[in-house]
Amino acid sequence: MERKTARELVSRFRGVRVCVLGDLMLDLFIRGKVSRISPEAPVPVVEIESEELRLGGAGNVAHNIVSLGGDPVLVSVVGEDNNGERLLSALRENGLSTAGIVQDADRPTTVKSRIIAHSQQMIRIDRESRKRISTVVEKKLVGNLLASLPDAQAVLVSDYAKGVITPATMHAARRRREIPVLIDPKVPHYQLYKNTTIITPNVTEAEHMSGIAIEDLGSLNRAGRRIMSHLRCPYLLITRGEDGMSLFDRSEPEPVHIPARGREVYDVTGAGDTVIAAFALARSAGASWLDAAVLANHAAGIVVGRIGTAVVTADELIESFR
């Protein structure tokens, strides 16, 4: 894709409304330095220098959409706790509406704390509940989702298997048949993604979903075709890390392989969020499936060159085609 084409497509992102259904979380990055080993156990002692709070999960997806010029409508759940209030505040500070978010006193807000020293993640500590949301909360989410659909150009499902994605919420996500439903999947919910437009698993997820070990392009093609056949979805995008992406079209015998961008990889945290955010915006703005995948690939190449959960701006995405 030429830079001129990229600029034209990205310019259409502005104002595109995407409904984002999924699991919200806070990403806490604790940075420090290590200069000694603990006398209590053979572990390094991290001297904390800074802490940074970022939006994670569906929040990172929505943040990427707004950063690229789109208009995300976020439908999710947070706990009725201090971290929930911090998350809601962070959403508002980043220009995101909290009208579609339900607070639930019976579950904690998901927080992923990463301790980083000398640009390397040493450990991650998760506070979360993975139980399914209650029927009462589910009904509220479905209502919020249905209210947001009339003005949406696409529905994006950001599934982190923290309880928001259920048969009822997925049924509501598919309600408007004329707009695409894009899925960033988790293997345990594989059966819930039937009759959607496209799913974007990584290689490991594609192996589990298909039951096929992906060792070469032939096995990759077989795995992709099996997933599409089972889920009855017309498109599939398998993200393959340093090998780029492979876009499957049910009407074509072979996938299109898109090479990875030639950037040094520092951190893949949240890269999948950026991929599906850029992909959904591009497709909703009128890009072909292939052009949308190329734009998403460039967006991923930008964020993996940064430490921690990151977002891409429209100008950065255009500039990456220079």
C-alpha positions as CSV (number, residue, x, y, z in Angstrom):
1,M,0.0,0.0,0.0
2,E,1.3,3.5,-0.9
3,R,1.4,6.2,1.7
4,K,-1.2,8.3,-0.3
5,T,-3.7,5.4,-0.2
6,A,-3.0,4.9,3.6
7,R,-3.6,8.6,4.2
8,E,-6.9,8.5,2.3
9,L,-8.2,5.4,4.2
10,V,-7.1,6.7,7.6
11,S,-8.8,10.1,6.9
12,R,-12.1,8.2,6.7
13,F,-11.7,6.9,10.3
14,R,-12.9,10.1,11.8
15,G,-16.3,9.7,13.4
16,V,-16.7,6.0,12.5
17,R,-18.7,4.5,15.4
18,V,-17.6,1.1,16.6
19,C,-19.4,-0.7,19.5
20,V,-16.8,-2.4,21.7
21,L,-18.1,-5.3,23.8
22,G,-15.6,-7.0,26.1
23,D,-13.6,-7.3,29.3
24,L,-12.3,-4.1,30.8
25,M,-9.1,-4.0,32.9
26,L,-6.5,-1.8,34.4
27,D,-2.8,-2.3,33.3
28,L,-0.5,-1.2,36.1
29,F,3.2,-0.8,35.1
30,I,5.6,-0.6,38.0
31,R,9.1,0.3,36.8
32,G,12.3,0.2,38.7
33,K,15.9,-1.0,38.8
34,V,17.7,-4.1,40.2
35,S,21.1,-3.8,41.9
36,R,21.0,-6.6,44.5
37,I,19.6,-10.0,45.4
38,S,17.3,-10.3,48.4
39,P,18.9,-11.8,51.5
40,E,15.6,-13.5,52.2
41,A,15.4,-15.6,49.0
42,P,17.3,-15.9,45.7
43,V,15.2,-13.2,44.0
44,P,16.1,-9.7,42.7
45,V,15.1,-6.7,44.7
46,V,13.3,-4.1,42.5
47,E,13.7,-0.5,43.7
48,I,10.5,1.2,42.4
49,E,11.1,4.4,40.4
50,S,7.7,5.0,38.8
51,E,4.1,3.6,38.4
52,E,1.9,4.1,35.4
53,L,-1.8,3.2,34.9
54,R,-3.1,2.4,31.4
55,L,-6.3,1.1,30.0
56,G,-6.2,-2.7,29.3
57,G,-8.4,-5.2,27.5
58,A,-11.5,-3.7,25.9
59,G,-10.4,-0.4,27.3
60,N,-7.2,-0.5,25.2
61,V,-9.2,-1.5,22.1
62,A,-11.5,1.6,22.6
63,H,-8.5,3.8,23.4
64,N,-6.8,2.8,20.1
65,I,-10.0,3.5,18.2
66,V,-10.3,7.0,19.6
67,S,-6.6,7.6,19.1
68,L,-7.0,6.7,15.4
69,G,-10.0,9.1,15.1
70,G,-12.9,6.8,15.6
71,D,-15.8,6.9,18.0
72,P,-15.9,3.9,20.2
73,V,-18.9,2.9,22.3
74,L,-17.7,0.8,25.2
75,V,-20.0,-1.8,26.8
76,S,-18.5,-3.6,29.8
77,V,-18.4,-4.2,33.5
78,V,-16.2,-3.0,36.3
79,G,-16.2,-3.6,40.1
80,E,-17.8,-1.3,42.5
81,D,-14.4,-0.7,44.1
82,N,-11.5,1.8,44.2
83,N,-9.9,0.3,41.1
84,G,-13.2,0.5,39.3
85,E,-13.4,4.2,40.0
86,R,-9.8,4.6,38.9
87,L,-10.6,2.8,35.6
88,L,-13.7,4.9,35.0
89,S,-11.7,8.1,35.6
90,A,-8.9,6.9,33.2
91,L,-11.5,6.3,30.5
92,R,-12.9,9.8,30.8
93,E,-9.5,11.3,30.9
94,N,-8.8,9.6,27.5
95,G,-12.0,10.9,25.9
96,L,-14.0,7.7,26.3
97,S,-17.6,7.6,27.4
98,T,-18.5,5.4,30.4
99,A,-22.3,5.4,29.7
100,G,-22.3,1.8,28.6
101,I,-20.4,0.4,31.6
102,V,-22.1,-1.4,34.5
103,Q,-20.6,-1.4,38.0
104,D,-21.0,-4.7,39.8
105,A,-20.5,-4.9,43.6
106,D,-20.1,-8.7,43.5
107,R,-16.9,-8.8,41.4
108,P,-13.5,-7.0,41.5
109,T,-12.2,-4.8,38.8
110,T,-9.6,-6.7,36.8
111,V,-6.1,-5.3,37.4
112,K,-2.9,-6.7,35.8
113,S,0.2,-5.4,37.6
114,R,3.5,-5.8,35.7
115,I,6.9,-5.2,37.4
116,I,9.5,-4.1,34.9
117,A,13.2,-3.6,35.5
118,H,15.7,-2.5,32.9
119,S,13.0,-2.7,30.2
120,Q,12.3,-6.4,31.0
121,Q,9.0,-7.6,32.6
122,M,10.0,-9.7,35.6
123,I,6.6,-10.8,36.9
124,R,2.8,-10.1,36.4
125,I,0.3,-10.1,39.3
126,D,-3.4,-10.4,38.4
127,R,-6.4,-9.5,40.5
128,E,-9.5,-10.7,38.8
129,S,-12.7,-12.8,38.7
130,R,-13.2,-15.1,35.7
131,K,-16.7,-16.2,36.7
132,R,-19.6,-15.4,34.4
133,I,-21.4,-12.1,35.0
134,S,-24.8,-12.4,36.9
135,T,-28.1,-12.5,35.1
136,V,-28.9,-9.0,36.4
137,V,-25.7,-7.5,35.1
138,E,-26.0,-9.5,31.8
139,K,-29.5,-7.9,31.1
140,K,-28.1,-4.4,31.7
141,L,-25.2,-5.1,29.4
142,V,-27.5,-6.4,26.7
143,G,-29.7,-3.3,27.0
144,N,-26.7,-1.0,26.8
145,L,-25.4,-2.9,23.7
146,L,-28.7,-2.9,21.9
147,A,-29.1,0.9,22.6
148,S,-25.7,1.5,20.9
149,L,-26.2,-0.6,17.8
150,P,-28.4,1.6,15.6
151,D,-25.6,4.2,15.1
152,A,-22.7,1.7,14.9
153,Q,-20.8,0.8,11.8
154,A,-19.3,-2.4,13.4
155,V,-19.4,-4.5,16.5
156,L,-16.0,-5.5,18.0
157,V,-15.8,-8.2,20.6
158,S,-12.8,-8.0,22.9
159,D,-12.9,-11.3,24.7
160,Y,-10.4,-11.8,27.6
161,A,-12.5,-14.6,29.3
162,K,-13.3,-12.5,32.4
163,G,-17.1,-13.1,32.3
164,V,-18.6,-10.4,29.9
165,I,-18.8,-12.6,26.8
166,T,-21.8,-15.0,27.3
167,P,-24.4,-16.5,24.9
168,A,-26.8,-13.6,25.6
169,T,-24.2,-10.8,25.0
170,M,-23.0,-12.5,21.8
171,H,-26.6,-13.0,20.6
172,A,-27.1,-9.2,21.1
173,A,-23.8,-8.5,19.3
174,R,-25.1,-10.3,16.2
175,R,-28.5,-8.5,16.2
176,R,-27.8,-6.1,13.4
177,R,-27.0,-8.5,10.6
178,E,-26.0,-5.8,8.1
179,I,-22.9,-4.6,10.0
180,P,-19.7,-6.7,10.6
181,V,-19.0,-8.4,13.9
182,L,-15.2,-8.8,14.6
183,I,-13.9,-11.1,17.3
184,D,-10.6,-11.0,19.2
185,P,-11.2,-14.5,20.6
186,K,-10.4,-16.7,23.6
187,V,-10.3,-20.5,23.1
188,P,-12.8,-21.4,25.9
189,H,-15.5,-19.3,24.1
190,Y,-14.9,-20.8,20.7
191,Q,-18.4,-22.1,20.2
192,L,-19.9,-18.6,20.9
193,Y,-18.4,-17.1,17.8
194,K,-20.5,-18.8,15.2
195,N,-22.1,-16.7,12.4
196,T,-19.9,-13.7,13.0
197,T,-17.9,-11.9,10.3
198,I,-14.3,-12.4,11.2
199,I,-12.2,-13.7,14.1
200,T,-8.5,-12.8,14.7
201,P,-6.8,-15.6,16.7
202,N,-3.0,-15.9,17.1
203,V,-1.3,-19.1,16.0
204,T,-1.6,-20.9,19.4
205,E,-5.3,-20.0,19.6
206,A,-5.8,-21.2,16.0
207,E,-4.1,-24.5,16.8
208,H,-6.4,-25.1,19.8
209,M,-9.5,-24.1,17.9
210,S,-8.8,-26.3,14.9
211,G,-7.0,-29.2,16.6
212,I,-4.3,-28.9,14.0
213,A,-0.6,-28.3,14.8
214,I,0.5,-25.4,12.6
215,E,4.0,-26.2,11.4
216,D,4.0,-24.8,7.8
217,L,1.8,-22.9,5.4
218,G,-0.1,-26.1,4.4
219,S,-1.1,-26.9,8.0
220,L,-1.9,-23.2,8.5
221,N,-4.3,-23.3,5.6
222,R,-6.0,-26.5,6.9
223,A,-6.4,-25.0,10.4
224,G,-7.8,-21.8,9.0
225,R,-10.3,-23.6,6.8
226,R,-11.5,-25.8,9.6
227,I,-12.1,-22.9,11.9
228,M,-14.0,-21.0,9.2
229,S,-16.1,-24.1,8.4
230,H,-17.0,-24.8,12.0
231,L,-17.8,-21.2,12.9
232,R,-19.5,-20.4,9.5
233,C,-17.6,-17.1,9.3
234,P,-16.6,-15.8,5.9
235,Y,-13.2,-14.3,6.9
236,L,-10.4,-15.2,9.3
237,L,-7.2,-13.3,10.2
238,I,-4.5,-15.3,12.0
239,T,-1.8,-13.2,13.6
240,R,1.6,-15.0,13.4
241,G,4.0,-12.8,15.4
242,E,7.3,-12.3,13.5
243,D,5.8,-14.1,10.5
244,G,3.1,-11.4,10.0
245,M,-0.5,-12.2,9.4
246,S,-2.6,-14.5,7.1
247,L,-5.9,-13.3,5.8
248,F,-8.4,-16.0,4.8
249,D,-11.4,-15.4,2.6
250,R,-14.0,-18.3,2.3
251,S,-14.3,-17.6,-1.5
252,E,-10.5,-17.9,-2.1
253,P,-8.6,-21.2,-2.1
254,E,-5.4,-19.8,-0.4
255,P,-4.9,-17.1,2.3
256,V,-3.0,-13.9,1.7
257,H,0.2,-13.8,3.7
258,I,1.2,-10.3,5.0
259,P,4.8,-10.0,6.2
260,A,5.5,-8.5,9.6
261,R,6.8,-4.9,9.7
262,G,10.6,-4.7,10.1
263,R,10.7,-3.3,13.6
264,E,12.5,-4.4,16.7
265,V,10.0,-6.0,19.1
266,Y,10.2,-4.8,22.7
267,D,6.8,-5.8,24.1
268,V,3.7,-7.5,22.5
269,T,1.4,-6.5,25.4
270,G,-1.9,-5.3,23.9
271,A,-0.7,-5.7,20.3
272,G,-3.8,-7.8,19.5
273,D,-6.0,-4.9,20.8
274,T,-4.4,-2.5,18.3
275,V,-4.7,-5.0,15.5
276,I,-8.4,-5.5,15.8
277,A,-9.1,-1.8,16.6
278,A,-7.3,-0.6,13.4
279,F,-8.9,-3.5,11.4
280,A,-12.4,-2.7,12.5
281,L,-12.0,1.0,11.8
282,A,-10.5,0.5,8.3
283,R,-13.2,-2.0,7.3
284,S,-15.9,0.3,8.6
285,A,-14.4,3.2,6.7
286,G,-14.7,1.3,3.4
287,A,-11.3,-0.4,3.1
288,S,-11.2,-3.8,1.5
289,W,-10.5,-6.8,3.8
290,L,-6.9,-6.9,2.6
291,D,-6.3,-3.2,2.9
292,A,-7.7,-3.3,6.4
293,A,-5.3,-6.1,7.3
294,V,-2.4,-4.2,5.9
295,L,-3.3,-1.2,8.0
296,A,-3.7,-3.3,11.1
297,N,-0.3,-4.9,10.4
298,H,1.4,-1.5,10.3
299,A,-0.4,-0.5,13.5
300,A,0.9,-3.6,15.3
301,G,4.4,-2.9,14.0
302,I,4.3,0.4,15.8
303,V,3.0,-0.7,19.2
304,V,5.3,-3.7,19.6
305,G,8.2,-1.3,19.5
306,R,7.0,0.2,22.8
307,I,7.0,-1.0,26.3
308,G,3.6,-1.7,27.8
309,T,0.1,-1.3,26.6
310,A,0.2,1.4,23.8
311,V,-2.0,3.1,21.3
312,V,-1.4,4.3,17.7
313,T,-2.3,7.7,16.4
314,A,-3.6,8.4,12.9
315,D,-0.5,10.4,12.0
316,E,1.8,7.6,13.2
317,L,-0.1,5.0,11.1
318,I,0.2,7.2,8.0
319,E,3.8,7.9,8.6
320,S,4.6,4.2,8.9
321,F,4.0,3.9,5.2
322,R,6.7,6.4,4.2
